Amino acid sequence: TVSVAPTQLPPRLTRRELEVLLVLCRPLVSEDPFPEAVSVRQMAQELFVTEAAVKQHLQNLYDKFAISTEGERRVRLANEAVRRGAVTIAMLRETGAGEA
């Protein structure tokens, strides 16, 4: 049998960490086949917080998801969040529906 359940459960997240993940992962459900990653500045503006706050939340998320320091950390974080079920495509569509 093939299991579709995540192999590893997501870590416990704060409400704000989940909001950061949703903004980070939202390009996955865009109409663009090659969506551009969301910048820290864009995330801060959308969440009405400072860039420093976003960077701190991202660092916490990197730690919680055990994302190493090399390479495209935000991309790997987004992939890991979806893989482990912390963020679902349905959640992304739901949160992005009111923004068009």
Biopython code that builds the backbone (N, CA, C, O; Angstrom):
import numpy as np
from Bio.PDB.StructureBuilder import StructureBuilder

atoms = [
    (1, "THR", "N", (0.829, -1.192, 0.000)),
    (1, "THR", "CA", (0.000, 0.000, 0.000)),
    (1, "THR", "C", (0.870, 1.252, 0.000)),
    (1, "THR", "O", (2.011, 1.244, 0.463)),
    (2, "VAL", "N", (0.306, 2.309, -0.525)),
    (2, "VAL", "CA", (1.005, 3.580, -0.578)),
    (2, "VAL", "C", (0.370, 4.509, 0.441)),
    (2, "VAL", "O", (-0.849, 4.681, 0.462)),
    (3, "SER", "N", (1.187, 5.097, 1.272)),
    (3, "SER", "CA", (0.689, 6.013, 2.292)),
    (3, "SER", "C", (0.786, 7.445, 1.791)),
    (3, "SER", "O", (1.807, 7.847, 1.234)),
    (4, "VAL", "N", (-0.283, 8.219, 1.992)),
    (4, "VAL", "CA", (-0.252, 9.627, 1.616)),
    (4, "VAL", "C", (-0.078, 10.509, 2.841)),
    (4, "VAL", "O", (0.035, 11.730, 2.723)),
    (5, "ALA", "N", (-0.056, 9.898, 4.012)),
    (5, "ALA", "CA", (0.130, 10.662, 5.249)),
    (5, "ALA", "C", (1.574, 11.144, 5.328)),
    (5, "ALA", "O", (2.484, 10.462, 4.857)),
    (6, "PRO", "N", (1.786, 12.320, 5.922)),
    (6, "PRO", "CA", (3.161, 12.801, 6.071)),
    (6, "PRO", "C", (3.981, 11.814, 6.892)),
    (6, "PRO", "O", (3.481, 11.221, 7.848)),
    (7, "THR", "N", (5.241, 11.644, 6.511)),
    (7, "THR", "CA", (6.100, 10.710, 7.223)),
    (7, "THR", "C", (6.511, 11.263, 8.578)),
    (7, "THR", "O", (6.819, 10.508, 9.499)),
    (8, "GLN", "N", (6.514, 12.567, 8.691)),
    (8, "GLN", "CA", (6.875, 13.210, 9.935)),
    (8, "GLN", "C", (5.863, 14.320, 10.182)),
    (8, "GLN", "O", (5.598, 15.135, 9.298)),
    (9, "LEU", "N", (5.307, 14.352, 11.368)),
    (9, "LEU", "CA", (4.313, 15.372, 11.680)),
    (9, "LEU", "C", (4.975, 16.745, 11.756)),
    (9, "LEU", "O", (6.165, 16.851, 12.054)),
    (10, "PRO", "N", (4.192, 17.807, 11.483)),
    (10, "PRO", "CA", (4.762, 19.150, 11.590)),
    (10, "PRO", "C", (4.990, 19.515, 13.054)),
    (10, "PRO", "O", (4.333, 18.970, 13.941)),
    (11, "PRO", "N", (5.908, 20.426, 13.305)),
    (11, "PRO", "CA", (6.129, 20.879, 14.674)),
    (11, "PRO", "C", (4.965, 21.745, 15.141)),
    (11, "PRO", "O", (4.154, 22.201, 14.336)),
    (12, "ARG", "N", (4.896, 21.959, 16.424)),
    (12, "ARG", "CA", (3.876, 22.859, 16.978)),
    (12, "ARG", "C", (4.246, 24.282, 16.569)),
    (12, "ARG", "O", (5.378, 24.721, 16.771)),
    (13, "LEU", "N", (3.271, 25.002, 15.988)),
    (13, "LEU", "CA", (3.512, 26.352, 15.494)),
    (13, "LEU", "C", (2.646, 27.363, 16.231)),
    (13, "LEU", "O", (1.538, 27.050, 16.667)),
    (14, "THR", "N", (3.162, 28.575, 16.363)),
    (14, "THR", "CA", (2.340, 29.662, 16.883)),
    (14, "THR", "C", (1.419, 30.139, 15.763)),
    (14, "THR", "O", (1.631, 29.812, 14.595)),
    (15, "ARG", "N", (0.418, 30.899, 16.119)),
    (15, "ARG", "CA", (-0.503, 31.457, 15.119)),
    (15, "ARG", "C", (0.280, 32.285, 14.097)),
    (15, "ARG", "O", (0.042, 32.167, 12.895)),
    (16, "ARG", "N", (1.203, 33.114, 14.561)),
    (16, "ARG", "CA", (1.961, 33.980, 13.656)),
    (16, "ARG", "C", (2.905, 33.169, 12.770)),
    (16, "ARG", "O", (3.080, 33.500, 11.597)),
    (17, "GLU", "N", (3.513, 32.122, 13.306)),
    (17, "GLU", "CA", (4.376, 31.270, 12.483)),
    (17, "GLU", "C", (3.571, 30.627, 11.354)),
    (17, "GLU", "O", (4.051, 30.528, 10.225)),
    (18, "LEU", "N", (2.360, 30.196, 11.658)),
    (18, "LEU", "CA", (1.501, 29.625, 10.624)),
    (18, "LEU", "C", (1.156, 30.682, 9.584)),
    (18, "LEU", "O", (1.155, 30.390, 8.388)),
    (19, "GLU", "N", (0.864, 31.903, 10.016)),
    (19, "GLU", "CA", (0.570, 32.990, 9.075)),
    (19, "GLU", "C", (1.764, 33.255, 8.159)),
    (19, "GLU", "O", (1.592, 33.457, 6.957)),
    (20, "VAL", "N", (2.965, 33.254, 8.722)),
    (20, "VAL", "CA", (4.179, 33.448, 7.922)),
    (20, "VAL", "C", (4.310, 32.318, 6.897)),
    (20, "VAL", "O", (4.616, 32.569, 5.732)),
    (21, "LEU", "N", (4.080, 31.089, 7.324)),
    (21, "LEU", "CA", (4.155, 29.958, 6.398)),
    (21, "LEU", "C", (3.126, 30.073, 5.282)),
    (21, "LEU", "O", (3.430, 29.780, 4.125)),
    (22, "LEU", "N", (1.918, 30.496, 5.617)),
    (22, "LEU", "CA", (0.885, 30.625, 4.594)),
    (22, "LEU", "C", (1.273, 31.659, 3.553)),
    (22, "LEU", "O", (1.088, 31.428, 2.358)),
    (23, "VAL", "N", (1.810, 32.799, 3.983)),
    (23, "VAL", "CA", (2.253, 33.827, 3.039)),
    (23, "VAL", "C", (3.423, 33.290, 2.208)),
    (23, "VAL", "O", (3.476, 33.499, 0.996)),
    (24, "LEU", "N", (4.342, 32.612, 2.853)),
    (24, "LEU", "CA", (5.505, 32.059, 2.164)),
    (24, "LEU", "C", (5.100, 31.032, 1.113)),
    (24, "LEU", "O", (5.671, 31.007, 0.023)),
    (25, "CYS", "N", (4.134, 30.194, 1.422)),
    (25, "CYS", "CA", (3.747, 29.091, 0.544)),
    (25, "CYS", "C", (2.683, 29.456, -0.489)),
    (25, "CYS", "O", (2.467, 28.698, -1.435)),
    (26, "ARG", "N", (2.025, 30.582, -0.331)),
    (26, "ARG", "CA", (0.906, 30.931, -1.210)),
    (26, "ARG", "C", (1.247, 30.917, -2.697)),
    (26, "ARG", "O", (0.381, 30.550, -3.491)),
    (27, "PRO", "N", (2.464, 31.297, -3.131)),
    (27, "PRO", "CA", (2.760, 31.220, -4.567)),
    (27, "PRO", "C", (2.579, 29.822, -5.168)),
    (27, "PRO", "O", (2.453, 29.685, -6.384)),
    (28, "LEU", "N", (2.565, 28.794, -4.332)),
    (28, "LEU", "CA", (2.367, 27.433, -4.831)),
    (28, "LEU", "C", (1.016, 27.250, -5.508)),
    (28, "LEU", "O", (0.869, 26.365, -6.351)),
    (29, "VAL", "N", (0.032, 28.062, -5.161)),
    (29, "VAL", "CA", (-1.301, 27.928, -5.757)),
    (29, "VAL", "C", (-1.608, 29.063, -6.734)),
    (29, "VAL", "O", (-2.762, 29.249, -7.119)),
    (30, "SER", "N", (-0.591, 29.818, -7.136)),
    (30, "SER", "CA", (-0.805, 30.904, -8.094)),
    (30, "SER", "C", (-1.000, 30.327, -9.489)),
    (30, "SER", "O", (-0.714, 29.155, -9.734)),
    (31, "GLU", "N", (-1.484, 31.152, -10.389)),
    (31, "GLU", "CA", (-1.677, 30.738, -11.780)),
    (31, "GLU", "C", (-0.348, 30.689, -12.536)),
    (31, "GLU", "O", (-0.269, 30.093, -13.611)),
    (32, "ASP", "N", (0.678, 31.303, -11.988)),
    (32, "ASP", "CA", (1.986, 31.361, -12.618)),
    (32, "ASP", "C", (2.679, 30.000, -12.495)),
    (32, "ASP", "O", (2.827, 29.493, -11.383)),
    (33, "PRO", "N", (3.107, 29.396, -13.613)),
    (33, "PRO", "CA", (3.768, 28.094, -13.519)),
    (33, "PRO", "C", (5.134, 28.156, -12.833)),
    (33, "PRO", "O", (5.620, 27.147, -12.322)),
    (34, "PHE", "N", (5.753, 29.339, -12.822)),
    (34, "PHE", "CA", (7.038, 29.533, -12.154)),
    (34, "PHE", "C", (6.936, 30.736, -11.233)),
    (34, "PHE", "O", (7.506, 31.789, -11.521)),
    (35, "PRO", "N", (6.210, 30.590, -10.122)),
    (35, "PRO", "CA", (5.983, 31.743, -9.248)),
    (35, "PRO", "C", (7.261, 32.233, -8.586)),
    (35, "PRO", "O", (8.159, 31.453, -8.269)),
    (36, "GLU", "N", (7.320, 33.531, -8.389)),
    (36, "GLU", "CA", (8.467, 34.140, -7.720)),
    (36, "GLU", "C", (8.278, 34.032, -6.219)),
    (36, "GLU", "O", (7.167, 34.178, -5.711)),
    (37, "ALA", "N", (9.365, 33.775, -5.517)),
    (37, "ALA", "CA", (9.301, 33.677, -4.058)),
    (37, "ALA", "C", (8.914, 35.025, -3.455)),
    (37, "ALA", "O", (9.253, 36.078, -3.994)),
    (38, "VAL", "N", (8.216, 34.977, -2.354)),
    (38, "VAL", "CA", (7.805, 36.181, -1.650)),
    (38, "VAL", "C", (9.006, 36.705, -0.866)),
    (38, "VAL", "O", (9.688, 35.944, -0.179)),
    (39, "SER", "N", (9.258, 38.007, -0.973)),
    (39, "SER", "CA", (10.382, 38.591, -0.244)),
    (39, "SER", "C", (9.998, 38.825, 1.218)),
    (39, "SER", "O", (8.820, 38.844, 1.573)),
    (40, "VAL", "N", (11.010, 39.000, 2.045)),
    (40, "VAL", "CA", (10.769, 39.315, 3.454)),
    (40, "VAL", "C", (9.978, 40.616, 3.554)),
    (40, "VAL", "O", (9.072, 40.731, 4.381)),
    (41, "ARG", "N", (10.314, 41.590, 2.720)),
    (41, "ARG", "CA", (9.597, 42.876, 2.726)),
    (41, "ARG", "C", (8.111, 42.683, 2.394)),
    (41, "ARG", "O", (7.242, 43.246, 3.061)),
    (42, "GLN", "N", (7.828, 41.882, 1.358)),
    (42, "GLN", "CA", (6.433, 41.620, 0.994)),
    (42, "GLN", "C", (5.692, 40.910, 2.121)),
    (42, "GLN", "O", (4.535, 41.220, 2.407)),
    (43, "MET", "N", (6.364, 39.959, 2.756)),
    (43, "MET", "CA", (5.737, 39.238, 3.863)),
    (43, "MET", "C", (5.418, 40.199, 5.002)),
    (43, "MET", "O", (4.329, 40.147, 5.573)),
    (44, "ALA", "N", (6.359, 41.074, 5.332)),
    (44, "ALA", "CA", (6.163, 42.037, 6.417)),
    (44, "ALA", "C", (4.989, 42.964, 6.110)),
    (44, "ALA", "O", (4.168, 43.238, 6.985)),
    (45, "GLN", "N", (4.908, 43.442, 4.884)),
    (45, "GLN", "CA", (3.811, 44.337, 4.510)),
    (45, "GLN", "C", (2.461, 43.633, 4.605)),
    (45, "GLN", "O", (1.492, 44.201, 5.110)),
    (46, "GLU", "N", (2.403, 42.411, 4.123)),
    (46, "GLU", "CA", (1.140, 41.671, 4.151)),
    (46, "GLU", "C", (0.697, 41.342, 5.574)),
    (46, "GLU", "O", (-0.498, 41.341, 5.870)),
    (47, "LEU", "N", (1.650, 41.064, 6.444)),
    (47, "LEU", "CA", (1.334, 40.678, 7.821)),
    (47, "LEU", "C", (1.302, 41.868, 8.788)),
    (47, "LEU", "O", (0.997, 41.705, 9.970)),
    (48, "PHE", "N", (1.621, 43.072, 8.276)),
    (48, "PHE", "CA", (1.625, 44.292, 9.099)),
    (48, "PHE", "C", (2.583, 44.183, 10.282)),
    (48, "PHE", "O", (2.250, 44.547, 11.410)),
    (49, "VAL", "N", (3.788, 43.669, 9.993)),
    (49, "VAL", "CA", (4.840, 43.570, 10.995)),
    (49, "VAL", "C", (6.134, 44.085, 10.358)),
    (49, "VAL", "O", (6.170, 44.374, 9.162)),
    (50, "THR", "N", (7.183, 44.196, 11.157)),
    (50, "THR", "CA", (8.467, 44.652, 10.637)),
    (50, "THR", "C", (9.179, 43.508, 9.912)),
    (50, "THR", "O", (8.866, 42.334, 10.110)),
    (51, "GLU", "N", (10.136, 43.878, 9.077)),
    (51, "GLU", "CA", (10.952, 42.871, 8.408)),
    (51, "GLU", "C", (11.744, 42.067, 9.440)),
    (51, "GLU", "O", (11.949, 40.864, 9.273)),
    (52, "ALA", "N", (12.184, 42.735, 10.502)),
    (52, "ALA", "CA", (12.913, 42.036, 11.564)),
    (52, "ALA", "C", (12.034, 40.965, 12.208)),
    (52, "ALA", "O", (12.517, 39.880, 12.532)),
    (53, "ALA", "N", (10.756, 41.262, 12.394)),
    (53, "ALA", "CA", (9.837, 40.276, 12.979)),
    (53, "ALA", "C", (9.684, 39.071, 12.048)),
    (53, "ALA", "O", (9.687, 37.927, 12.501)),
    (54, "VAL", "N", (9.550, 39.334, 10.749)),
    (54, "VAL", "CA", (9.434, 38.236, 9.784)),
    (54, "VAL", "C", (10.697, 37.383, 9.817)),
    (54, "VAL", "O", (10.619, 36.155, 9.826)),
    (55, "LYS", "N", (11.855, 38.028, 9.835)),
    (55, "LYS", "CA", (13.116, 37.282, 9.873)),
    (55, "LYS", "C", (13.211, 36.424, 11.127)),
    (55, "LYS", "O", (13.708, 35.299, 11.074)),
    (56, "GLN", "N", (12.739, 36.944, 12.250)),
    (56, "GLN", "CA", (12.767, 36.162, 13.491)),
    (56, "GLN", "C", (11.823, 34.963, 13.402)),
    (56, "GLN", "O", (12.176, 33.861, 13.824)),
    (57, "HIS", "N", (10.620, 35.177, 12.852)),
    (57, "HIS", "CA", (9.682, 34.060, 12.677)),
    (57, "HIS", "C", (10.265, 33.020, 11.723)),
    (57, "HIS", "O", (10.146, 31.819, 11.966)),
    (58, "LEU", "N", (10.894, 33.477, 10.640)),
    (58, "LEU", "CA", (11.506, 32.539, 9.707)),
    (58, "LEU", "C", (12.603, 31.737, 10.387)),
    (58, "LEU", "O", (12.704, 30.527, 10.181)),
    (59, "GLN", "N", (13.430, 32.398, 11.200)),
    (59, "GLN", "CA", (14.493, 31.679, 11.913)),
    (59, "GLN", "C", (13.901, 30.618, 12.837)),
    (59, "GLN", "O", (14.408, 29.499, 12.909)),
    (60, "ASN", "N", (12.827, 30.972, 13.541)),
    (60, "ASN", "CA", (12.154, 30.000, 14.411)),
    (60, "ASN", "C", (11.641, 28.817, 13.595)),
    (60, "ASN", "O", (11.748, 27.664, 14.013)),
    (61, "LEU", "N", (11.081, 29.121, 12.423)),
    (61, "LEU", "CA", (10.559, 28.055, 11.565)),
    (61, "LEU", "C", (11.679, 27.181, 11.009)),
    (61, "LEU", "O", (11.533, 25.961, 10.938)),
    (62, "TYR", "N", (12.793, 27.791, 10.616)),
    (62, "TYR", "CA", (13.935, 26.999, 10.150)),
    (62, "TYR", "C", (14.370, 26.024, 11.239)),
    (62, "TYR", "O", (14.663, 24.860, 10.965)),
    (63, "ASP", "N", (14.409, 26.511, 12.470)),
    (63, "ASP", "CA", (14.805, 25.655, 13.589)),
    (63, "ASP", "C", (13.795, 24.531, 13.808)),
    (63, "ASP", "O", (14.173, 23.370, 13.965)),
    (64, "LYS", "N", (12.517, 24.880, 13.817)),
    (64, "LYS", "CA", (11.474, 23.885, 14.084)),
    (64, "LYS", "C", (11.405, 22.813, 13.003)),
    (64, "LYS", "O", (11.135, 21.649, 13.300)),
    (65, "PHE", "N", (11.650, 23.199, 11.747)),
    (65, "PHE", "CA", (11.595, 22.251, 10.640)),
    (65, "PHE", "C", (12.970, 21.676, 10.295)),
    (65, "PHE", "O", (13.104, 20.909, 9.341)),
    (66, "ALA", "N", (13.994, 22.048, 11.074)),
    (66, "ALA", "CA", (15.368, 21.564, 10.883)),
    (66, "ALA", "C", (15.879, 21.844, 9.469)),
    (66, "ALA", "O", (16.403, 20.958, 8.794)),
    (67, "ILE", "N", (15.714, 23.091, 9.038)),
    (67, "ILE", "CA", (16.194, 23.515, 7.721)),
    (67, "ILE", "C", (17.627, 24.014, 7.888)),
    (67, "ILE", "O", (17.878, 24.959, 8.637)),
    (68, "SER", "N", (18.557, 23.381, 7.195)),
    (68, "SER", "CA", (19.968, 23.758, 7.313)),
    (68, "SER", "C", (20.222, 25.124, 6.671)),
    (68, "SER", "O", (19.372, 25.655, 5.958)),
    (69, "THR", "N", (21.391, 25.675, 6.933)),
    (69, "THR", "CA", (21.681, 27.057, 6.545)),
    (69, "THR", "C", (22.062, 27.242, 5.083)),
    (69, "THR", "O", (22.049, 28.375, 4.601)),
    (70, "GLU", "N", (22.397, 26.191, 4.364)),
    (70, "GLU", "CA", (22.827, 26.385, 2.984)),
    (70, "GLU", "C", (21.647, 26.454, 2.017)),
    (70, "GLU", "O", (20.571, 25.915, 2.276)),
    (71, "GLY", "N", (21.886, 27.135, 0.891)),
    (71, "GLY", "CA", (20.912, 27.160, -0.193)),
    (71, "GLY", "C", (19.691, 28.028, 0.063)),
    (71, "GLY", "O", (19.688, 28.905, 0.927)),
    (72, "GLU", "N", (18.669, 27.756, -0.708)),
    (72, "GLU", "CA", (17.414, 28.515, -0.666)),
    (72, "GLU", "C", (16.557, 28.047, 0.509)),
    (72, "GLU", "O", (15.698, 27.177, 0.359)),
    (73, "ARG", "N", (16.799, 28.626, 1.660)),
    (73, "ARG", "CA", (16.125, 28.168, 2.879)),
    (73, "ARG", "C", (14.615, 28.356, 2.826)),
    (73, "ARG", "O", (13.867, 27.482, 3.263)),
    (74, "ARG", "N", (14.161, 29.488, 2.295)),
    (74, "ARG", "CA", (12.708, 29.723, 2.267)),
    (74, "ARG", "C", (12.006, 28.719, 1.367)),
    (74, "ARG", "O", (10.911, 28.255, 1.685)),
    (75, "VAL", "N", (12.632, 28.380, 0.243)),
    (75, "VAL", "CA", (12.045, 27.383, -0.659)),
    (75, "VAL", "C", (11.975, 26.034, 0.033)),
    (75, "VAL", "O", (10.955, 25.346, -0.022)),
    (76, "ARG", "N", (13.076, 25.660, 0.691)),
    (76, "ARG", "CA", (13.089, 24.370, 1.400)),
    (76, "ARG", "C", (12.106, 24.359, 2.557)),
    (76, "ARG", "O", (11.485, 23.330, 2.826)),
    (77, "LEU", "N", (11.953, 25.486, 3.249)),
    (77, "LEU", "CA", (10.975, 25.583, 4.337)),
    (77, "LEU", "C", (9.558, 25.407, 3.796)),
    (77, "LEU", "O", (8.761, 24.665, 4.371)),
    (78, "ALA", "N", (9.244, 26.083, 2.698)),
    (78, "ALA", "CA", (7.910, 25.950, 2.098)),
    (78, "ALA", "C", (7.636, 24.501, 1.703)),
    (78, "ALA", "O", (6.566, 23.964, 1.989)),
    (79, "ASN", "N", (8.609, 23.874, 1.045)),
    (79, "ASN", "CA", (8.434, 22.478, 0.640)),
    (79, "ASN", "C", (8.234, 21.562, 1.840)),
    (79, "ASN", "O", (7.375, 20.680, 1.817)),
    (80, "GLU", "N", (9.015, 21.768, 2.874)),
    (80, "GLU", "CA", (8.923, 20.925, 4.073)),
    (80, "GLU", "C", (7.592, 21.154, 4.797)),
    (80, "GLU", "O", (6.992, 20.206, 5.304)),
    (81, "ALA", "N", (7.135, 22.395, 4.845)),
    (81, "ALA", "CA", (5.853, 22.693, 5.502)),
    (81, "ALA", "C", (4.698, 21.984, 4.802)),
    (81, "ALA", "O", (3.795, 21.465, 5.458)),
    (82, "VAL", "N", (4.725, 21.963, 3.474)),
    (82, "VAL", "CA", (3.680, 21.268, 2.720)),
    (82, "VAL", "C", (3.847, 19.758, 2.868)),
    (82, "VAL", "O", (2.870, 19.044, 3.094)),
    (83, "ARG", "N", (5.067, 19.276, 2.743)),
    (83, "ARG", "CA", (5.317, 17.833, 2.850)),
    (83, "ARG", "C", (4.855, 17.263, 4.184)),
    (83, "ARG", "O", (4.305, 16.163, 4.247)),
    (84, "ARG", "N", (5.087, 18.025, 5.247)),
    (84, "ARG", "CA", (4.740, 17.537, 6.589)),
    (84, "ARG", "C", (3.319, 17.898, 7.015)),
    (84, "ARG", "O", (2.897, 17.548, 8.117)),
    (85, "GLY", "N", (2.588, 18.584, 6.163)),
    (85, "GLY", "CA", (1.184, 18.863, 6.441)),
    (85, "GLY", "C", (0.918, 20.075, 7.317)),
    (85, "GLY", "O", (-0.210, 20.264, 7.772)),
    (86, "ALA", "N", (1.936, 20.908, 7.569)),
    (86, "ALA", "CA", (1.712, 22.128, 8.351)),
    (86, "ALA", "C", (0.887, 23.118, 7.551)),
    (86, "ALA", "O", (0.130, 23.911, 8.112)),
    (87, "VAL", "N", (1.040, 23.064, 6.236)),
    (87, "VAL", "CA", (0.292, 23.906, 5.301)),
    (87, "VAL", "C", (-0.269, 22.986, 4.232)),
    (87, "VAL", "O", (0.439, 22.120, 3.717)),
    (88, "THR", "N", (-1.533, 23.171, 3.898)),
    (88, "THR", "CA", (-2.154, 22.375, 2.842)),
    (88, "THR", "C", (-2.540, 23.285, 1.679)),
    (88, "THR", "O", (-2.672, 24.498, 1.839)),
    (89, "ILE", "N", (-2.716, 22.686, 0.524)),
    (89, "ILE", "CA", (-3.138, 23.448, -0.651)),
    (89, "ILE", "C", (-4.493, 24.094, -0.380)),
    (89, "ILE", "O", (-4.730, 25.229, -0.794)),
    (90, "ALA", "N", (-5.378, 23.388, 0.306)),
    (90, "ALA", "CA", (-6.694, 23.954, 0.637)),
    (90, "ALA", "C", (-6.544, 25.200, 1.516)),
    (90, "ALA", "O", (-7.248, 26.189, 1.312)),
    (91, "MET", "N", (-5.639, 25.159, 2.483)),
    (91, "MET", "CA", (-5.408, 26.330, 3.344)),
    (91, "MET", "C", (-4.902, 27.495, 2.508)),
    (91, "MET", "O", (-5.333, 28.631, 2.705)),
    (92, "LEU", "N", (-3.996, 27.227, 1.580)),
    (92, "LEU", "CA", (-3.437, 28.279, 0.740)),
    (92, "LEU", "C", (-4.496, 28.900, -0.151)),
    (92, "LEU", "O", (-4.537, 30.119, -0.317)),
    (93, "ARG", "N", (-5.350, 28.069, -0.724)),
    (93, "ARG", "CA", (-6.422, 28.604, -1.590)),
    (93, "ARG", "C", (-7.402, 29.422, -0.759)),
    (93, "ARG", "O", (-7.871, 30.472, -1.199)),
    (94, "GLU", "N", (-7.710, 28.942, 0.444)),
    (94, "GLU", "CA", (-8.652, 29.643, 1.323)),
    (94, "GLU", "C", (-8.113, 31.019, 1.730)),
    (94, "GLU", "O", (-8.851, 32.004, 1.700)),
    (95, "THR", "N", (-6.847, 31.092, 2.106)),
    (95, "THR", "CA", (-6.280, 32.360, 2.560)),
    (95, "THR", "C", (-6.001, 33.305, 1.408)),
    (95, "THR", "O", (-5.955, 34.519, 1.606)),
    (96, "GLY", "N", (-5.814, 32.773, 0.204)),
    (96, "GLY", "CA", (-5.517, 33.637, -0.936)),
    (96, "GLY", "C", (-6.749, 34.075, -1.708)),
    (96, "GLY", "O", (-6.649, 34.922, -2.596)),
    (97, "ALA", "N", (-7.917, 33.511, -1.387)),
    (97, "ALA", "CA", (-9.128, 33.766, -2.156)),
    (97, "ALA", "C", (-9.565, 35.230, -2.097)),
    (97, "ALA", "O", (-10.064, 35.755, -3.093)),
    (98, "GLY", "N", (-9.396, 35.884, -0.985)),
    (98, "GLY", "CA", (-9.892, 37.244, -0.854)),
    (98, "GLY", "C", (-8.935, 38.313, -1.318)),
    (98, "GLY", "O", (-9.171, 39.492, -1.053)),
    (99, "GLU", "N", (-7.854, 37.949, -2.006)),
    (99, "GLU", "CA", (-6.831, 38.929, -2.339)),
    (99, "GLU", "C", (-6.768, 39.310, -3.797)),
    (99, "GLU", "O", (-6.038, 40.236, -4.152)),
    (100, "ALA", "N", (-7.495, 38.641, -4.645)),
    (100, "ALA", "CA", (-7.398, 38.925, -6.064)),
    (100, "ALA", "C", (-8.052, 40.220, -6.448)),
    (100, "ALA", "O", (-8.048, 40.590, -7.622)),
]
sb = StructureBuilder()
sb.init_structure("model")
sb.init_model(0)
sb.init_chain("A")
sb.init_seg("    ")
for serial, (resi, resn, name, xyz) in enumerate(atoms, 1):
    if name == "N":
        sb.init_residue(resn, " ", resi, " ")
    sb.init_atom(name, np.array(xyz, "f"), 0.0, 1.0, " ", f" {name:<3s}", serial, name[0])
structure = sb.get_structure()
